Amino acid sequence: MLGVCYYPEHWPEACWADDAASMAALGLSYVRIGEFAWSRLEPDPGRYDFGWFDRAIETLGAAGLKVVIGTPTATPPKWLIDRHPDILPVDPATGRVRGFGSRRHYDFSSANYHREAMRITTVLAERYGQHAAVAGWQTDNEISCHDTTLSASDAARDGFRAWCRDRYGSIAALNAAWGNVFWSMEYRDFAEIELPFGAVTETSPAHRMAFKRYASDRVVAFHRDMVAILRAHAPGRFITHNFIPMNETGVDNHALAAPLDFASYDNYPLGRTDLVMQRATAAEFRPYMRTGHPDFGAFFFDQTRCLTGRSFWVMEQQPGPVNWAGHNPSPAPGMVRLWSWEAFAHGADVVSYFRWRQVPFAQEQMHAGLRRPDNSEAEAWPEIERLAAELSGIDLTGNPAAKASVALIVDTEAQWLNEVERQGDSYDYTRVLLDWYRALRALGLDVDFVAPGGDVAGYRLILAPCLAMPDAGFVEQLAQSGATLLFGPRSGAKTKDVTIVDGLPPGPLRALLPIRILSTETLRPDCPETIRLGDRTHASTMWRESVDPGSCDVLARYADDRPALVRAGKAHYLATLTDDAFLVELFEQLCATIGIATVRLAHDLRLRTRGTLAFALNYAAVAVDTPAPPGAHYLLGGPVIPARDLAIWRISST
């Protein structure tokens, strides 16, 4: 189904009914409202104005639309900030209090804000939790975006001290775990612990890692309490949250998503591509300037779907130029439709567009909608009409996304380690994860994401680009899975308190791979060395480890003949970052060994299956042939896919 984000408080009430009727006529089913409306819902402390919200919901419902209410906690109103100034977070980089006048201006450690956020959530849930037109709820909005997980406030400091006391028990245990004998950093009492900001040089990596864990725990607890309120007062309604890219929040997203019915994602392909490819040359970037990169959206679709192990929604889909990226081009013709189909191919149940009408005022006035400020139809309108007609003839509900044969381990602690102990400025955990994902996608493979400790049973190939701090229990799960395993560099490198593991890395992974990592070097990306796999030579770059292979087989070597890729049984360890061609070749070999079918796809063509349906999505500016078998039964398109278009065919059961 399709949906849209709508802000009735931005428009005259006289136009609501026409808007609702137009939404229904376009083929939309769901409408999200309310997530930024706190000042209109409660204009003064304890004085609620629900009349307009009641009428908006009734108007949308009368048009046959299903309403999703967002709790308005991302935008606490001015009167609440004036009553409780401690709600405002403190910027860790500058030590300055972040002010009112934007959004997400709250501190997860503020007891006052926690109380007030749960109060307004309770009031709304009690009033609308069983409303016939309300199908579900969205918690907050893009929680932790704009670098708001961490705060250097007194409340955060005091909460962190209590968290440390609960975790370590005694100050002596904390000092030992953190290695505080170094640089005379030892504490006499938990009350002496400050936050790891503002020091002359870098603070202890154990201290910074601990604070990241504390901050993540606060976000998860805030969210869990909000979900519990909605569960109590909105029986039978779904609860979701609209995530942004998982690496940008500083939160354990799997823990955050645990109480949800399903996760949602806000998909802005052009802005994300501009950010991710900001160091690319013009020649590298130009093909994707108006399409987005063919793997960036899919990467986050698959992560979002796997947060809860079920389907997902796109709660906000870019329909035109946005306002927040470094550069904001218009999508190429056909791309809004293609992005939407791509989401459905990866398991989405609903794609919802942001927003219905472009607003002529405030911070997002340059952000396109499905309609322009004068209410004329924007460029994406005919693409949504076409998409709605196409969806009516293809059964997606009877074709849920199935479990893939290949799993990628996505490790929040590896992301945090990347931020805490960089070692090399060019090492970027998310980029490494994305590179491995891209290589799998280039082979036409479906991919699931699994967190450490998650269920790995049933996967035939499990890849961990960096499993930074594995515990023995998860290592045993991997061993018992029976899958072929591949670990990337930096795996098993650290204890939970960011110290080098006993017996050298890869620590607990030595139960699978009896090797030792003797040393690590990091190189500039423009100064690569080489690695040989078979008779081919590839780049060895940025992060390189020296391996004592023990009794393992050596499958690839550096230029000086030292081991770079080793194997013990079904477990493999790759000791360096490398290039796309190496990863594609290695993954292809591993898949061939265990009988997973692969296909080398045409440039910028991607393949995804959903139930009995296969989707081929062409991001290229030229037509390409589909990888469908001869005689395939096409539900959409045909054997030649036009530029920036797709084909869908039914997978044969034989």
C-alpha positions as CSV (number, residue, x, y, z in Angstrom):
1,M,0.0,0.0,0.0
2,L,0.9,3.7,-0.3
3,G,0.8,6.5,2.2
4,V,1.7,10.1,2.9
5,C,2.8,12.4,5.7
6,Y,0.3,15.2,6.3
7,Y,0.3,18.2,8.6
8,P,-3.3,19.5,9.0
9,E,-2.0,22.2,11.4
10,H,-0.1,23.8,8.5
11,W,-3.2,24.3,6.3
12,P,-6.7,25.9,6.5
13,E,-9.2,23.5,7.8
14,A,-11.4,24.3,4.7
15,C,-8.9,22.4,2.5
16,W,-8.7,19.2,4.7
17,A,-11.6,17.4,3.0
18,D,-10.4,18.1,-0.5
19,D,-6.9,16.9,0.5
20,A,-8.3,13.7,2.0
21,A,-10.4,13.0,-1.1
22,S,-7.4,13.6,-3.4
23,M,-5.2,11.3,-1.3
24,A,-7.8,8.5,-1.6
25,A,-8.2,9.2,-5.3
26,L,-4.4,8.9,-5.8
27,G,-4.5,5.5,-4.3
28,L,-3.1,6.3,-0.9
29,S,-4.2,4.3,2.1
30,Y,-2.3,5.6,5.2
31,V,-1.7,9.1,6.5
32,R,0.8,9.9,9.3
33,I,0.0,13.0,11.3
34,G,0.8,14.7,14.6
35,E,4.5,14.0,15.2
36,F,5.4,17.7,15.5
37,A,2.1,19.1,16.8
38,W,2.7,19.3,20.6
39,S,2.3,23.1,20.8
40,R,-1.1,22.9,19.0
41,L,-2.2,19.9,21.1
42,E,-1.2,21.5,24.4
43,P,-0.8,25.2,23.8
44,D,-0.4,25.9,27.6
45,P,0.6,23.6,30.4
46,G,-2.3,21.2,31.1
47,R,-4.6,22.9,28.6
48,Y,-5.3,20.7,25.7
49,D,-6.9,21.6,22.4
50,F,-7.9,18.4,20.7
51,G,-10.8,19.7,18.7
52,W,-8.8,20.4,15.5
53,F,-7.0,17.0,15.8
54,D,-10.4,15.2,16.3
55,R,-11.7,16.9,13.2
56,A,-8.6,16.1,11.1
57,I,-8.8,12.4,12.1
58,E,-12.5,12.3,11.3
59,T,-12.0,14.0,7.9
60,L,-9.2,11.5,6.9
61,G,-11.2,8.6,8.2
62,A,-14.3,9.6,6.4
63,A,-12.3,9.5,3.1
64,G,-11.4,5.9,3.8
65,L,-7.9,6.7,5.0
66,K,-6.1,5.0,7.9
67,V,-4.4,7.3,10.3
68,V,-1.0,6.8,11.9
69,I,-0.4,9.1,14.9
70,G,3.2,10.2,15.7
71,T,3.8,11.0,19.4
72,P,4.9,14.6,19.4
73,T,7.9,14.2,21.6
74,A,10.6,15.2,19.1
75,T,9.5,18.9,19.5
76,P,8.8,19.9,23.2
77,P,7.1,23.3,23.2
78,K,8.7,26.5,24.4
79,W,6.6,26.7,27.6
80,L,7.9,23.3,28.6
81,I,11.5,24.3,28.1
82,D,11.0,27.5,30.1
83,R,9.5,25.5,32.9
84,H,12.3,22.9,32.9
85,P,15.5,24.3,31.2
86,D,17.3,21.0,32.1
87,I,15.4,19.4,29.3
88,L,17.8,21.0,26.8
89,P,20.9,18.9,26.0
90,V,24.5,20.0,26.2
91,D,26.6,19.7,23.1
92,P,29.6,17.4,24.0
93,A,31.8,19.1,21.4
94,T,31.4,22.7,22.7
95,G,29.9,22.4,26.2
96,R,27.1,24.8,25.2
97,V,23.5,24.2,25.9
98,R,21.6,23.5,22.7
99,G,18.8,26.0,22.5
100,F,15.1,26.0,21.5
101,G,14.1,26.9,18.0
102,S,14.5,23.7,16.0
103,R,13.7,20.1,16.9
104,R,15.0,17.2,19.0
105,H,16.0,19.7,21.7
106,Y,15.8,17.3,24.6
107,D,18.2,15.3,26.8
108,F,17.5,11.6,27.2
109,S,18.9,11.8,30.8
110,S,16.5,14.5,31.8
111,A,14.0,13.1,34.4
112,N,11.7,16.1,33.8
113,Y,11.6,15.4,30.1
114,H,11.0,11.7,30.5
115,R,8.0,12.4,32.8
116,E,6.5,15.0,30.4
117,A,7.1,12.9,27.3
118,M,5.3,10.0,28.9
119,R,2.5,12.2,30.1
120,I,1.7,13.6,26.6
121,T,2.0,10.1,25.2
122,T,-0.5,8.8,27.8
123,V,-2.9,11.6,27.1
124,L,-2.9,11.0,23.4
125,A,-3.1,7.2,23.7
126,E,-6.0,7.4,26.1
127,R,-7.9,9.7,23.7
128,Y,-7.1,8.1,20.4
129,G,-5.9,4.6,21.2
130,Q,-9.1,2.9,20.2
131,H,-10.3,5.4,17.6
132,A,-11.7,3.5,14.6
133,A,-9.7,5.6,12.1
134,V,-6.4,5.2,13.9
135,A,-4.5,2.1,12.6
136,G,-1.3,2.6,14.4
137,W,1.3,4.7,16.1
138,Q,4.8,6.0,15.3
139,T,7.0,6.7,18.4
140,D,8.7,10.1,18.4
141,N,10.4,10.9,15.1
142,E,13.8,9.9,13.8
143,I,15.0,9.3,17.3
144,S,18.6,10.4,18.0
145,C,19.1,12.2,14.7
146,H,21.1,15.4,14.6
147,D,23.7,13.8,17.0
148,T,21.3,13.9,20.0
149,T,22.1,10.6,21.7
150,L,25.0,12.1,23.6
151,S,24.7,15.0,26.0
152,A,27.3,16.5,28.3
153,S,24.7,17.7,30.9
154,D,24.8,17.3,34.6
155,A,21.9,14.9,34.4
156,A,23.9,12.7,31.9
157,R,27.0,12.9,34.2
158,D,25.0,11.8,37.2
159,G,23.2,9.1,35.3
160,F,26.4,7.8,33.9
161,R,28.0,7.6,37.4
162,A,25.0,5.5,38.6
163,W,25.2,3.3,35.5
164,C,28.9,2.7,36.1
165,R,28.3,1.8,39.7
166,D,25.6,-0.7,38.6
167,R,27.9,-2.2,35.9
168,Y,31.2,-2.4,37.8
169,G,30.2,-2.7,41.4
170,S,33.3,-1.1,42.9
171,I,35.5,1.8,41.8
172,A,38.5,-0.6,42.0
173,A,36.9,-2.9,39.4
174,L,36.2,0.1,37.1
175,N,39.8,1.3,37.4
176,A,41.1,-2.1,36.6
177,A,38.7,-2.6,33.6
178,W,39.4,0.8,32.1
179,G,43.2,0.6,32.7
180,N,43.1,3.9,34.7
181,V,46.6,3.4,36.1
182,F,47.6,4.8,32.7
183,W,48.2,8.6,32.9
184,S,47.1,8.6,36.6
185,M,43.5,8.4,35.6
186,E,42.5,6.4,38.7
187,Y,39.3,7.4,40.6
188,R,38.7,7.1,44.3
189,D,34.9,7.1,44.0
190,F,32.2,7.0,41.3
191,A,31.3,10.6,42.2
192,E,34.7,11.6,40.7
193,I,33.8,10.4,37.2
194,E,33.3,13.1,34.7
195,L,32.1,12.8,31.1
196,P,34.7,11.9,28.5
197,F,34.7,15.4,26.8
198,G,36.8,18.5,26.9
199,A,40.1,17.0,27.9
200,V,43.4,18.2,26.6
201,T,43.9,15.2,24.3
202,E,41.9,11.9,23.8
203,T,40.2,10.4,26.8
204,S,40.3,6.7,27.7
205,P,38.7,4.5,25.0
206,A,37.1,2.4,27.8
207,H,35.6,5.6,29.3
208,R,34.2,6.7,25.9
209,M,32.8,3.2,25.1
210,A,31.1,3.0,28.5
211,F,29.5,6.4,28.0
212,K,28.2,5.4,24.5
213,R,26.7,2.3,26.1
214,Y,25.1,4.4,28.8
215,A,23.7,6.9,26.3
216,S,22.3,4.1,24.1
217,D,20.7,2.5,27.2
218,R,18.9,5.8,28.0
219,V,17.5,6.1,24.5
220,V,16.3,2.5,24.6
221,A,14.7,2.9,28.0
222,F,12.9,6.1,26.9
223,H,11.6,4.4,23.9
224,R,10.6,1.2,25.7
225,D,8.5,3.2,28.3
226,M,6.7,5.1,25.5
227,V,5.9,1.8,23.7
228,A,4.6,0.3,26.9
229,I,2.1,3.2,27.3
230,L,0.9,2.8,23.7
231,R,0.5,-0.9,24.2
232,A,-1.6,-0.3,27.3
233,H,-4.0,2.2,25.7
234,A,-4.0,1.3,22.0
235,P,-4.8,-2.5,21.9
236,G,-4.8,-4.0,18.4
237,R,-2.9,-1.0,16.8
238,F,0.5,-1.4,15.4
239,I,3.5,0.5,16.8
240,T,6.5,1.4,14.7
241,H,9.3,4.0,14.6
242,N,10.9,5.8,11.6
243,F,14.6,5.0,11.7
244,I,17.3,6.9,9.9
245,P,20.6,5.3,8.7
246,M,21.6,3.0,11.5
247,N,25.2,4.3,11.8
248,E,24.1,7.9,12.5
249,T,22.3,7.6,15.8
250,G,24.8,6.1,18.2
251,V,22.1,3.7,19.5
252,D,21.8,-0.1,19.6
253,N,19.0,-0.1,17.0
254,H,18.2,-3.8,17.5
255,A,17.5,-3.1,21.2
256,L,15.5,0.0,20.3
257,A,13.4,-1.9,17.8
258,A,12.8,-4.9,20.1
259,P,9.3,-3.8,21.4
260,L,8.0,-2.7,18.0
261,D,5.6,-4.5,15.7
262,F,7.8,-3.6,12.7
263,A,10.4,-0.9,12.0
264,S,10.1,1.9,9.4
265,Y,12.7,3.8,7.5
266,D,12.9,7.3,6.1
267,N,14.4,7.0,2.6
268,Y,16.1,10.0,1.0
269,P,18.3,8.4,-1.7
270,L,19.7,11.6,-3.2
271,G,20.6,13.3,0.0
272,R,22.2,10.1,1.3
273,T,24.2,9.6,-1.9
274,D,25.4,13.2,-1.7
275,L,26.7,12.6,1.8
276,V,28.2,9.2,1.3
277,M,29.9,10.1,-2.0
278,Q,31.1,13.5,-1.0
279,R,34.7,12.5,-1.6
280,A,34.0,10.9,-5.0
281,T,35.2,12.5,-8.2
282,A,32.7,14.1,-10.5
283,A,32.9,11.2,-12.9
284,E,32.1,8.8,-10.1
285,F,29.3,10.8,-8.7
286,R,27.5,12.1,-11.7
287,P,25.8,8.8,-12.7
288,Y,24.1,8.7,-9.3
289,M,23.4,12.5,-8.8
290,R,19.7,12.1,-9.8
291,T,19.1,8.4,-9.1
292,G,21.0,7.7,-5.9
293,H,23.4,4.8,-5.6
294,P,21.7,1.4,-6.4
295,D,22.9,-0.1,-3.1
296,F,22.5,2.7,-0.6
297,G,18.7,2.5,-0.2
298,A,18.6,-1.3,-0.4
299,F,21.3,-1.4,2.3
300,F,19.1,0.4,4.8
301,F,15.9,-1.4,3.6
302,D,17.4,-4.8,4.5
303,Q,18.8,-3.5,7.8
304,T,15.4,-2.0,8.7
305,R,13.5,-5.2,7.8
306,C,15.8,-7.3,9.9
307,L,15.5,-5.1,13.0
308,T,12.4,-7.0,13.9
309,G,12.8,-10.0,11.7
310,R,9.6,-9.1,9.8
311,S,8.4,-6.7,7.1
312,F,8.9,-2.9,7.3
313,W,7.5,0.4,6.1
314,V,9.1,3.3,4.4
315,M,7.5,6.1,6.5
316,E,9.1,8.9,4.5
317,Q,10.0,8.5,0.8
318,Q,11.7,11.4,-1.0
319,P,9.4,12.7,-3.8
320,G,11.5,15.5,-5.2
321,P,14.4,17.8,-4.1
322,V,15.0,17.9,-0.4
323,N,16.4,20.8,1.7
324,W,19.0,19.4,4.0
325,A,21.8,17.8,2.0
326,G,24.9,19.5,0.7
327,H,23.3,19.6,-2.7
328,N,19.7,18.9,-3.5
329,P,19.0,17.9,-7.2
330,S,15.7,16.8,-8.5
331,P,15.2,13.0,-9.0
332,A,15.6,11.8,-12.6
333,P,12.2,11.0,-14.2
334,G,10.9,7.6,-13.1
335,M,13.1,7.4,-9.9
336,V,10.4,8.0,-7.3
337,R,8.5,5.1,-8.8
338,L,11.6,3.0,-9.0
339,W,12.6,3.7,-5.4
340,S,9.1,2.8,-4.3
341,W,9.2,-0.5,-6.1
342,E,12.7,-1.2,-4.7
343,A,11.3,-0.9,-1.2
344,F,8.5,-3.3,-2.0
345,A,11.1,-5.7,-3.5
346,H,13.0,-5.7,-0.2
347,G,9.9,-6.5,1.8
348,A,8.1,-3.2,2.5
349,D,4.4,-3.4,3.2
350,V,3.8,0.4,2.8
351,V,5.7,3.2,1.1
352,S,4.6,6.6,2.5
353,Y,5.7,9.9,0.8
354,F,7.0,13.0,2.6
355,R,5.0,15.1,2.3
356,W,1.6,15.8,0.8
357,R,2.1,19.4,0.1
358,Q,5.3,21.5,0.1
359,V,5.0,24.0,2.9
360,P,5.7,27.7,2.0
361,F,7.3,28.6,5.4
362,A,9.9,27.6,8.0
363,Q,12.8,25.3,7.8
364,E,11.5,22.8,5.3
365,Q,10.0,25.2,2.7
366,M,12.5,24.0,0.1
367,H,11.6,20.3,0.6
368,A,9.3,19.1,-2.2
369,G,6.0,17.3,-1.7
370,L,3.5,15.5,-3.9
371,R,1.9,18.9,-4.4
372,R,3.4,22.3,-4.6
373,P,2.5,25.2,-2.2
374,D,-0.1,26.4,-4.7
375,N,-1.6,22.9,-4.6
376,S,-0.7,22.0,-8.2
377,E,0.6,18.5,-8.8
378,A,4.4,18.2,-8.5
379,E,6.6,16.2,-10.8
380,A,6.3,12.9,-8.9
381,W,2.5,12.9,-9.1
382,P,2.1,10.9,-12.3
383,E,4.7,8.4,-11.1
384,I,2.6,7.7,-8.0
385,E,-0.5,7.3,-10.1
386,R,1.3,4.8,-12.3
387,L,2.7,3.0,-9.2
388,A,-0.7,2.7,-7.6
389,A,-2.2,1.2,-10.7
390,E,0.6,-1.3,-11.0
391,L,0.3,-2.3,-7.4
392,S,-3.3,-3.2,-7.8
393,G,-2.4,-6.0,-10.2
394,I,0.5,-7.6,-8.3
395,D,0.1,-9.7,-5.1
396,L,2.7,-8.6,-2.6
397,T,0.9,-9.5,0.6
398,G,0.9,-13.1,-0.4
399,N,4.6,-12.9,-1.2
400,P,6.5,-11.9,2.0
401,A,10.2,-11.5,2.0
402,A,11.8,-14.9,2.8
403,K,14.9,-15.6,4.9
404,A,18.0,-15.2,2.8
405,S,20.8,-17.7,2.4
406,V,23.4,-15.1,3.3
407,A,23.7,-13.1,6.5
408,L,25.8,-10.0,7.2
409,I,26.6,-9.4,10.9
410,V,25.9,-5.8,11.7
411,D,27.7,-4.8,14.9
412,T,26.8,-1.7,16.8
413,E,29.9,-2.1,19.0
414,A,32.1,-2.2,15.9
415,Q,30.6,1.1,14.9
416,W,31.4,2.5,18.3
417,L,34.9,1.1,18.3
418,N,35.4,2.9,14.9
419,E,34.5,6.2,16.6
420,V,36.4,5.6,19.9
421,E,39.6,4.2,18.6
422,R,40.1,5.2,14.9
423,Q,43.7,4.1,14.5
424,G,43.4,5.0,10.8
425,D,41.3,8.0,9.6
426,S,40.3,6.1,6.5
427,Y,38.8,3.1,8.3
428,D,35.0,3.5,8.4
429,Y,33.1,0.6,9.7
430,T,29.8,1.4,7.9
431,R,31.7,1.8,4.6
432,V,33.3,-1.6,5.1
433,L,29.9,-3.1,5.8
434,L,28.5,-1.4,2.8
435,D,31.3,-2.6,0.6
436,W,30.7,-6.2,1.5
437,Y,27.0,-5.7,1.0
438,R,27.6,-4.2,-2.5
439,A,29.8,-7.1,-3.5
440,L,27.0,-9.6,-2.5
441,R,24.4,-7.5,-4.4
442,A,26.6,-7.5,-7.5
443,L,26.2,-11.3,-7.5
444,G,22.4,-11.1,-7.4
445,L,22.2,-12.3,-3.8
446,D,19.5,-11.5,-1.2
447,V,21.0,-10.5,2.2
448,D,19.8,-10.5,5.8
449,F,21.4,-8.5,8.6
450,V,21.9,-10.1,12.0
451,A,23.2,-8.5,15.2
452,P,25.7,-10.3,17.4
453,G,23.7,-12.7,19.6
454,G,20.9,-12.9,17.0
455,D,19.5,-16.1,15.4
456,V,22.0,-17.4,12.8
457,A,20.4,-20.8,12.3
458,G,19.6,-21.6,8.7
459,Y,22.0,-19.3,7.0
460,R,24.5,-21.0,4.7
461,L,27.0,-18.1,4.4
462,I,27.6,-15.7,7.3
463,L,29.9,-12.7,6.8
464,A,31.2,-10.5,9.6
465,P,33.1,-7.5,8.1
466,C,34.1,-6.6,11.7
467,L,32.8,-8.6,14.7
468,A,34.7,-6.4,17.2
469,M,33.9,-7.7,20.6
470,P,32.3,-11.2,20.3
471,D,31.4,-13.2,23.4
472,A,31.9,-16.9,23.7
473,G,28.2,-17.6,23.4
474,F,27.8,-16.0,20.0
475,V,31.0,-17.7,18.8
476,E,29.4,-21.0,19.8
477,Q,26.2,-20.0,17.9
478,L,28.3,-19.4,14.8
479,A,30.1,-22.7,15.2
480,Q,26.8,-24.6,15.6
481,S,25.2,-22.9,12.6
482,G,27.0,-25.1,10.2
483,A,27.4,-22.1,7.9
484,T,30.5,-21.1,6.0
485,L,32.0,-18.1,7.9
486,L,34.1,-15.2,6.9
487,F,35.4,-12.6,9.4
488,G,37.0,-9.3,8.3
489,P,39.9,-7.4,9.9
490,R,39.5,-6.1,13.4
491,S,37.3,-9.0,14.4
492,G,37.8,-10.2,17.9
493,A,40.2,-7.4,18.5
494,K,39.0,-6.0,21.8
495,T,37.4,-6.8,25.1
496,K,34.1,-5.1,26.1
497,D,36.3,-2.5,27.9
498,V,38.4,-1.8,24.8
499,T,41.5,-3.6,25.8
500,I,43.5,-6.0,23.7
501,V,42.3,-9.5,24.2
502,D,44.3,-12.1,26.1
503,G,46.4,-14.2,23.8
504,L,46.1,-11.6,21.0
505,P,43.2,-11.1,18.6
506,P,41.0,-12.6,17.3
507,G,40.2,-13.5,20.9
508,P,37.2,-15.7,21.3
509,L,37.2,-16.4,17.5
510,R,40.3,-18.5,18.1
511,A,37.9,-21.3,18.9
512,L,37.1,-21.3,15.2
513,L,40.3,-20.0,13.8
514,P,43.5,-20.9,15.6
515,I,45.4,-17.8,14.5
516,R,47.1,-14.8,16.1
517,I,47.0,-11.2,14.8
518,L,50.6,-10.1,15.5
519,S,50.3,-6.4,14.5
520,T,48.2,-3.9,12.7
521,E,49.0,-1.1,10.3
522,T,46.8,1.5,8.6
523,L,47.6,3.1,5.3
524,R,46.3,6.1,3.3
525,P,43.7,5.0,0.8
526,D,45.8,6.5,-2.0
527,C,48.8,4.4,-1.0
528,P,47.5,0.8,-1.3
529,E,49.7,-2.3,-1.4
530,T,48.6,-5.7,-2.9
531,I,47.0,-9.0,-2.1
532,R,47.0,-12.1,-4.4
533,L,44.0,-14.4,-4.7
534,G,44.8,-17.3,-7.0
535,D,46.4,-15.7,-10.1
536,R,44.9,-12.3,-9.6
537,T,46.3,-9.3,-7.8
538,H,44.1,-6.8,-5.9
539,A,44.5,-3.8,-3.6
540,S,45.3,-4.3,0.1
541,T,44.6,-1.0,1.7
542,M,43.8,1.2,4.8
543,W,43.7,-1.6,7.4
544,R,46.2,-4.5,7.2
545,E,47.0,-7.1,9.8
546,S,50.0,-9.5,10.2
547,V,48.7,-13.0,10.8
548,D,50.3,-16.0,12.4
549,P,48.3,-18.7,10.5
550,G,49.0,-21.5,12.9
551,S,47.6,-24.7,11.3
552,C,45.2,-22.8,9.0
553,D,45.3,-23.0,5.2
554,V,46.5,-19.8,3.5
555,L,44.3,-18.8,0.6
556,A,45.6,-15.3,-0.2
557,R,48.9,-13.6,0.5
558,Y,50.3,-10.1,0.6
559,A,53.0,-9.0,-1.8
560,D,55.8,-10.1,0.6
561,D,54.2,-13.6,0.8
562,R,52.7,-13.2,4.3
563,P,49.2,-14.7,4.9
564,A,46.3,-12.3,4.2
565,L,43.4,-14.8,4.0
566,V,43.3,-18.0,6.0
567,R,40.9,-20.9,6.5
568,A,40.2,-23.4,9.2
569,G,37.4,-25.8,8.3
570,K,34.4,-23.6,7.3
571,A,35.8,-20.5,9.0
572,H,37.8,-17.8,7.1
573,Y,39.7,-14.7,8.2
574,L,40.5,-11.8,5.9
575,A,43.2,-9.7,7.4
576,T,42.9,-6.6,5.2
577,L,40.6,-4.2,3.5
578,T,40.6,-4.6,-0.2
579,D,38.8,-3.7,-3.4
580,D,35.4,-4.5,-4.8
581,A,36.8,-7.0,-7.4
582,F,38.5,-9.0,-4.7
583,L,35.3,-9.2,-2.6
584,V,33.1,-10.2,-5.6
585,E,35.6,-12.9,-6.6
586,L,35.9,-14.2,-3.0
587,F,32.2,-14.2,-2.3
588,E,31.5,-15.9,-5.6
589,Q,34.0,-18.7,-4.8
590,L,32.5,-19.2,-1.3
591,C,29.0,-19.4,-2.8
592,A,30.1,-21.9,-5.4
593,T,31.7,-24.1,-2.8
594,I,28.4,-24.4,-0.8
595,G,26.0,-24.4,-3.8
596,I,24.5,-20.9,-3.6
597,A,23.7,-19.7,-7.1
598,T,25.1,-16.3,-8.1
599,V,24.9,-14.2,-11.3
600,R,27.2,-11.3,-12.2
601,L,24.8,-8.5,-12.9
602,A,25.1,-5.8,-15.5
603,H,26.4,-2.5,-14.2
604,D,23.9,-0.7,-11.9
605,L,21.3,-3.6,-12.3
606,R,20.2,-5.2,-9.0
607,L,18.1,-8.3,-8.3
608,R,15.8,-9.0,-5.3
609,T,13.3,-11.8,-4.6
610,R,10.2,-11.5,-2.6
611,G,8.3,-14.8,-2.1
612,T,7.6,-16.2,-5.6
613,L,8.5,-12.9,-7.3
614,A,11.8,-11.7,-8.7
615,F,12.6,-8.0,-9.2
616,A,15.3,-6.6,-11.4
617,L,15.9,-2.9,-10.9
618,N,17.8,-0.9,-13.4
619,Y,19.5,2.3,-12.1
620,A,21.5,2.8,-15.3
621,A,20.8,5.4,-17.9
622,V,20.6,2.7,-20.6
623,A,18.4,-0.3,-21.2
624,V,19.7,-3.7,-20.0
625,D,18.7,-7.3,-20.3
626,T,17.0,-9.0,-17.4
627,P,18.7,-12.0,-15.7
628,A,15.4,-13.9,-15.9
629,P,15.3,-17.4,-17.3
630,P,14.0,-18.0,-20.8
631,G,10.2,-18.1,-20.9
632,A,9.8,-16.2,-17.6
633,H,6.3,-15.0,-16.8
634,Y,6.5,-11.2,-16.5
635,L,4.1,-9.4,-14.2
636,L,5.7,-6.0,-15.0
637,G,8.1,-5.1,-17.8
638,G,9.8,-7.6,-20.0
639,P,13.2,-9.1,-20.9
640,V,14.7,-5.7,-21.7
641,I,14.5,-3.2,-18.9
642,P,14.5,0.5,-20.0
643,A,16.7,3.0,-18.3
644,R,15.7,3.6,-14.6
645,D,12.9,1.1,-14.8
646,L,12.3,-2.5,-13.5
647,A,10.9,-5.9,-14.4
648,I,9.0,-8.3,-12.2
649,W,8.6,-12.0,-13.0
650,R,7.3,-15.1,-11.2
651,I,9.9,-17.5,-10.0
652,S,9.4,-21.0,-11.3
653,S,8.7,-23.7,-8.6
654,T,10.7,-26.3,-10.5
